[in-house]
Amino acid sequence: MEAKEHAFLTEEEVESVSQIFKALSDPTRIRLLYLLSQEECSVNHIAEVLDMSQSAVSHQLSFLRNRRLVKKRREGNMLFYSCDDEHVISLLHQAINHCEH
């Protein structure tokens, strides 16, 4: 990461960082992102593993897709989701590691 020439963040940068932490501030989204960091999943699989309704999973996936943190892939009539931002997954794993120490 390159050092910035100035010590201030732009409003756009502050908002972007805030949106990342907002996405990571919800326990359900943390579980969902962690699962997707391990494997690509269908909505049905996510719902089963996280013991959630498909509707609730779809709502959280929509939130994460709007922030470009997850992406989808269609295979026939099935949608599969995976992580779309390795930087955010790295933050998540760092936070998990921090809590384990």
Backbone as JSON Lines, residues from 0, in Angstrom:
{"i":0,"aa":"M","n":[0.84,-1.17,0.0],"ca":[0.0,0.0,0.0],"c":[0.89,1.24,0.0]}
{"i":1,"aa":"E","n":[0.64,2.15,-0.92],"ca":[1.45,3.35,-1.02],"c":[1.06,4.35,0.04]}
{"i":2,"aa":"A","n":[2.06,5.09,0.51],"ca":[1.79,6.14,1.49],"c":[1.13,7.31,0.76]}
{"i":3,"aa":"K","n":[0.17,7.92,1.44],"ca":[-0.51,9.08,0.86],"c":[0.36,10.32,1.02]}
{"i":4,"aa":"E","n":[0.2,11.24,0.1],"ca":[0.94,12.5,0.14],"c":[0.42,13.41,1.25]}
{"i":5,"aa":"H","n":[-0.83,13.22,1.65],"ca":[-1.42,14.08,2.67],"c":[-1.98,13.22,3.79]}
{"i":6,"aa":"A","n":[-2.26,13.86,4.9],"ca":[-2.7,13.12,6.09],"c":[-4.21,13.03,6.2]}
{"i":7,"aa":"F","n":[-4.92,13.53,5.21],"ca":[-6.38,13.55,5.3],"c":[-7.01,12.62,4.28]}
{"i":8,"aa":"L","n":[-8.15,12.07,4.65],"ca":[-8.93,11.25,3.73],"c":[-9.99,12.12,3.08]}
{"i":9,"aa":"T","n":[-10.31,11.8,1.84],"ca":[-11.4,12.51,1.18],"c":[-12.72,12.02,1.76]}
{"i":10,"aa":"E","n":[-13.77,12.76,1.54],"ca":[-15.1,12.34,2.01],"c":[-15.49,11.01,1.35]}
{"i":11,"aa":"E","n":[-15.13,10.84,0.1],"ca":[-15.42,9.59,-0.62],"c":[-14.71,8.41,0.02]}
{"i":12,"aa":"E","n":[-13.44,8.6,0.39],"ca":[-12.68,7.53,1.04],"c":[-13.28,7.18,2.41]}
{"i":13,"aa":"V","n":[-13.64,8.19,3.16],"ca":[-14.25,7.97,4.47],"c":[-15.55,7.2,4.32]}
{"i":14,"aa":"E","n":[-16.37,7.57,3.36],"ca":[-17.64,6.88,3.13],"c":[-17.41,5.43,2.71]}
{"i":15,"aa":"S","n":[-16.44,5.2,1.84],"ca":[-16.14,3.83,1.4],"c":[-15.69,2.95,2.56]}
{"i":16,"aa":"V","n":[-14.81,3.47,3.38],"ca":[-14.34,2.72,4.55],"c":[-15.5,2.46,5.51]}
{"i":17,"aa":"S","n":[-16.33,3.46,5.72],"ca":[-17.5,3.32,6.59],"c":[-18.42,2.22,6.09]}
{"i":18,"aa":"Q","n":[-18.63,2.14,4.79],"ca":[-19.51,1.11,4.21],"c":[-18.92,-0.3,4.41]}
{"i":19,"aa":"I","n":[-17.61,-0.42,4.33],"ca":[-16.98,-1.72,4.57],"c":[-17.21,-2.15,6.02]}
{"i":20,"aa":"F","n":[-16.97,-1.23,6.95],"ca":[-17.15,-1.59,8.35],"c":[-18.62,-1.8,8.68]}
{"i":21,"aa":"K","n":[-19.51,-1.1,7.99],"ca":[-20.95,-1.34,8.18],"c":[-21.29,-2.77,7.75]}
{"i":22,"aa":"A","n":[-20.75,-3.2,6.64],"ca":[-21.0,-4.56,6.16],"c":[-20.48,-5.59,7.15]}
{"i":23,"aa":"L","n":[-19.35,-5.3,7.78],"ca":[-18.74,-6.24,8.73],"c":[-19.29,-6.09,10.15]}
{"i":24,"aa":"S","n":[-20.19,-5.15,10.37],"ca":[-20.69,-4.91,11.73],"c":[-21.86,-5.81,12.1]}
{"i":25,"aa":"D","n":[-22.39,-6.56,11.16],"ca":[-23.56,-7.39,11.41],"c":[-23.13,-8.86,11.59]}
{"i":26,"aa":"P","n":[-23.53,-9.5,12.7],"ca":[-23.12,-10.89,12.93],"c":[-23.52,-11.85,11.81]}
{"i":27,"aa":"T","n":[-24.7,-11.67,11.24],"ca":[-25.14,-12.55,10.15],"c":[-24.25,-12.38,8.94]}
{"i":28,"aa":"R","n":[-23.91,-11.14,8.59],"ca":[-23.05,-10.92,7.43],"c":[-21.64,-11.44,7.69]}
{"i":29,"aa":"I","n":[-21.17,-11.38,8.93],"ca":[-19.85,-11.95,9.26],"c":[-19.88,-13.45,9.01]}
{"i":30,"aa":"R","n":[-20.9,-14.14,9.51],"ca":[-21.02,-15.59,9.29],"c":[-21.1,-15.92,7.8]}
{"i":31,"aa":"L","n":[-21.89,-15.13,7.08],"ca":[-22.09,-15.36,5.65],"c":[-20.79,-15.15,4.88]}
{"i":32,"aa":"L","n":[-20.11,-14.05,5.14],"ca":[-18.84,-13.79,4.45],"c":[-17.78,-14.83,4.8]}
{"i":33,"aa":"Y","n":[-17.76,-15.24,6.07],"ca":[-16.8,-16.27,6.46],"c":[-17.07,-17.57,5.71]}
{"i":34,"aa":"L","n":[-18.34,-17.97,5.64],"ca":[-18.7,-19.18,4.88],"c":[-18.28,-19.04,3.43]}
{"i":35,"aa":"L","n":[-18.57,-17.9,2.81],"ca":[-18.21,-17.7,1.4],"c":[-16.7,-17.59,1.2]}
{"i":36,"aa":"S","n":[-15.97,-17.25,2.25],"ca":[-14.51,-17.23,2.12],"c":[-13.95,-18.65,2.08]}
{"i":37,"aa":"Q","n":[-14.76,-19.62,2.54],"ca":[-14.35,-21.03,2.55],"c":[-14.77,-21.76,1.28]}
{"i":38,"aa":"E","n":[-15.94,-21.38,0.72],"ca":[-16.46,-22.09,-0.44],"c":[-17.53,-21.27,-1.16]}
{"i":39,"aa":"E","n":[-17.7,-21.53,-2.44],"ca":[-18.8,-20.97,-3.21],"c":[-20.07,-21.7,-2.79]}
{"i":40,"aa":"C","n":[-21.18,-20.95,-2.61],"ca":[-22.4,-21.56,-2.08],"c":[-23.64,-21.08,-2.8]}
{"i":41,"aa":"S","n":[-24.65,-21.95,-2.82],"ca":[-25.98,-21.56,-3.27],"c":[-26.73,-20.96,-2.09]}
{"i":42,"aa":"V","n":[-27.81,-20.25,-2.37],"ca":[-28.64,-19.68,-1.31],"c":[-29.14,-20.8,-0.4]}
{"i":43,"aa":"N","n":[-29.57,-21.9,-0.99],"ca":[-30.07,-23.03,-0.19],"c":[-29.02,-23.56,0.78]}
{"i":44,"aa":"H","n":[-27.8,-23.7,0.3],"ca":[-26.72,-24.2,1.15],"c":[-26.42,-23.21,2.28]}
{"i":45,"aa":"I","n":[-26.35,-21.93,1.95],"ca":[-26.1,-20.91,2.97],"c":[-27.2,-20.96,4.02]}
{"i":46,"aa":"A","n":[-28.44,-21.01,3.58],"ca":[-29.58,-21.04,4.5],"c":[-29.49,-22.25,5.43]}
{"i":47,"aa":"E","n":[-29.12,-23.38,4.88],"ca":[-29.01,-24.6,5.68],"c":[-27.87,-24.5,6.69]}
{"i":48,"aa":"V","n":[-26.7,-24.09,6.23],"ca":[-25.52,-24.03,7.1],"c":[-25.71,-22.99,8.2]}
{"i":49,"aa":"L","n":[-26.27,-21.84,7.86],"ca":[-26.42,-20.76,8.84],"c":[-27.75,-20.8,9.57]}
{"i":50,"aa":"D","n":[-28.59,-21.79,9.26],"ca":[-29.9,-21.95,9.89],"c":[-30.72,-20.67,9.76]}
{"i":51,"aa":"M","n":[-30.88,-20.24,8.51],"ca":[-31.62,-19.02,8.19],"c":[-32.64,-19.34,7.1]}
{"i":52,"aa":"S","n":[-33.63,-18.46,6.96],"ca":[-34.56,-18.6,5.84],"c":[-33.87,-18.17,4.55]}
{"i":53,"aa":"Q","n":[-34.34,-18.72,3.44],"ca":[-33.78,-18.33,2.15],"c":[-34.0,-16.83,1.91]}
{"i":54,"aa":"S","n":[-35.12,-16.32,2.35],"ca":[-35.43,-14.9,2.2],"c":[-34.41,-14.03,2.94]}
{"i":55,"aa":"A","n":[-34.09,-14.43,4.17],"ca":[-33.11,-13.66,4.97],"c":[-31.73,-13.73,4.32]}
{"i":56,"aa":"V","n":[-31.37,-14.89,3.81],"ca":[-30.08,-15.04,3.13],"c":[-30.04,-14.15,1.89]}
{"i":57,"aa":"S","n":[-31.1,-14.19,1.1],"ca":[-31.16,-13.36,-0.12],"c":[-31.05,-11.88,0.21]}
{"i":58,"aa":"H","n":[-31.68,-11.46,1.29],"ca":[-31.61,-10.06,1.71],"c":[-30.17,-9.67,2.04]}
{"i":59,"aa":"Q","n":[-29.48,-10.51,2.8],"ca":[-28.1,-10.2,3.17],"c":[-27.17,-10.26,1.95]}
{"i":60,"aa":"L","n":[-27.41,-11.22,1.06],"ca":[-26.59,-11.3,-0.15],"c":[-26.78,-10.07,-1.02]}
{"i":61,"aa":"S","n":[-28.0,-9.56,-1.09],"ca":[-28.27,-8.34,-1.86],"c":[-27.5,-7.17,-1.27]}
{"i":62,"aa":"F","n":[-27.53,-7.04,0.05],"ca":[-26.78,-5.99,0.74],"c":[-25.3,-6.08,0.38]}
{"i":63,"aa":"L","n":[-24.75,-7.29,0.46],"ca":[-23.32,-7.49,0.18],"c":[-22.98,-7.31,-1.3]}
{"i":64,"aa":"R","n":[-23.89,-7.7,-2.18],"ca":[-23.66,-7.51,-3.62],"c":[-23.66,-6.03,-3.97]}
{"i":65,"aa":"N","n":[-24.57,-5.26,-3.36],"ca":[-24.62,-3.82,-3.62],"c":[-23.33,-3.13,-3.22]}
{"i":66,"aa":"R","n":[-22.61,-3.7,-2.31],"ca":[-21.32,-3.14,-1.86],"c":[-20.14,-3.84,-2.53]}
{"i":67,"aa":"R","n":[-20.45,-4.69,-3.5],"ca":[-19.45,-5.44,-4.29],"c":[-18.55,-6.32,-3.43]}
{"i":68,"aa":"L","n":[-19.13,-6.89,-2.39],"ca":[-18.37,-7.78,-1.52],"c":[-18.59,-9.24,-1.87]}
{"i":69,"aa":"V","n":[-19.71,-9.54,-2.53],"ca":[-19.96,-10.88,-3.05],"c":[-20.4,-10.77,-4.5]}
{"i":70,"aa":"K","n":[-20.21,-11.87,-5.22],"ca":[-20.65,-11.92,-6.62],"c":[-21.42,-13.22,-6.81]}
{"i":71,"aa":"K","n":[-22.2,-13.26,-7.89],"ca":[-22.97,-14.46,-8.17],"c":[-22.59,-15.02,-9.53]}
{"i":72,"aa":"R","n":[-22.82,-16.33,-9.65],"ca":[-22.56,-17.06,-10.89],"c":[-23.75,-17.97,-11.11]}
{"i":73,"aa":"R","n":[-24.28,-17.96,-12.32],"ca":[-25.43,-18.79,-12.65],"c":[-24.96,-20.09,-13.3]}
{"i":74,"aa":"E","n":[-25.54,-21.19,-12.83],"ca":[-25.31,-22.49,-13.44],"c":[-26.67,-23.13,-13.61]}
{"i":75,"aa":"G","n":[-27.19,-23.12,-14.83],"ca":[-28.55,-23.56,-15.08],"c":[-29.52,-22.6,-14.4]}
{"i":76,"aa":"N","n":[-30.37,-23.14,-13.54],"ca":[-31.29,-22.25,-12.82],"c":[-30.83,-21.99,-11.39]}
{"i":77,"aa":"M","n":[-29.58,-22.37,-11.07],"ca":[-29.03,-22.17,-9.74],"c":[-28.06,-20.99,-9.74]}
{"i":78,"aa":"L","n":[-28.08,-20.23,-8.65],"ca":[-27.12,-19.16,-8.44],"c":[-26.14,-19.56,-7.36]}
{"i":79,"aa":"F","n":[-24.88,-19.31,-7.62],"ca":[-23.84,-19.6,-6.65],"c":[-23.13,-18.29,-6.3]}
{"i":80,"aa":"Y","n":[-22.86,-18.11,-5.02],"ca":[-22.26,-16.88,-4.52],"c":[-20.86,-17.15,-4.01]}
{"i":81,"aa":"S","n":[-20.0,-16.15,-4.19],"ca":[-18.63,-16.22,-3.69],"c":[-18.18,-14.81,-3.33]}
{"i":82,"aa":"C","n":[-17.06,-14.74,-2.65],"ca":[-16.51,-13.43,-2.25],"c":[-16.01,-12.69,-3.48]}
{"i":83,"aa":"D","n":[-16.16,-11.38,-3.44],"ca":[-15.72,-10.56,-4.57],"c":[-14.72,-9.49,-4.15]}
{"i":84,"aa":"D","n":[-14.27,-9.54,-2.89],"ca":[-13.32,-8.53,-2.42],"c":[-12.38,-9.18,-1.41]}
{"i":85,"aa":"E","n":[-11.24,-9.62,-1.88],"ca":[-10.28,-10.31,-1.01],"c":[-9.74,-9.4,0.09]}
{"i":86,"aa":"H","n":[-9.71,-8.09,-0.15],"ca":[-9.25,-7.17,0.89],"c":[-10.17,-7.23,2.11]}
{"i":87,"aa":"V","n":[-11.48,-7.24,1.86],"ca":[-12.44,-7.29,2.97],"c":[-12.37,-8.64,3.67]}
{"i":88,"aa":"I","n":[-12.18,-9.71,2.92],"ca":[-12.04,-11.03,3.54],"c":[-10.76,-11.06,4.38]}
{"i":89,"aa":"S","n":[-9.73,-10.43,3.91],"ca":[-8.5,-10.33,4.7],"c":[-8.75,-9.58,6.01]}
{"i":90,"aa":"L","n":[-9.52,-8.48,5.95],"ca":[-9.89,-7.75,7.17],"c":[-10.67,-8.65,8.12]}
{"i":91,"aa":"L","n":[-11.62,-9.4,7.57],"ca":[-12.42,-10.3,8.38],"c":[-11.54,-11.34,9.07]}
{"i":92,"aa":"H","n":[-10.64,-11.95,8.33],"ca":[-9.75,-12.96,8.91],"c":[-8.81,-12.35,9.94]}
{"i":93,"aa":"Q","n":[-8.35,-11.12,9.69],"ca":[-7.49,-10.45,10.67],"c":[-8.26,-10.19,11.96]}
{"i":94,"aa":"A","n":[-9.52,-9.78,11.84],"ca":[-10.35,-9.53,13.03],"c":[-10.57,-10.83,13.79]}
{"i":95,"aa":"I","n":[-10.81,-11.92,13.08],"ca":[-11.0,-13.23,13.71],"c":[-9.72,-13.63,14.44]}
{"i":96,"aa":"N","n":[-8.59,-13.5,13.77],"ca":[-7.29,-13.83,14.39],"c":[-7.04,-12.96,15.62]}
{"i":97,"aa":"H","n":[-7.38,-11.7,15.53],"ca":[-7.2,-10.79,16.66],"c":[-8.0,-11.27,17.87]}
{"i":98,"aa":"C","n":[-9.24,-11.71,17.63],"ca":[-10.1,-12.19,18.72],"c":[-9.61,-13.49,19.33]}
{"i":99,"aa":"E","n":[-8.9,-14.27,18.56],"ca":[-8.39,-15.56,19.05],"c":[-7.15,-15.42,19.9]}
{"i":100,"aa":"H","n":[-6.54,-14.24,19.94],"ca":[-5.31,-14.04,20.73],"c":[-5.58,-13.32,22.02]}
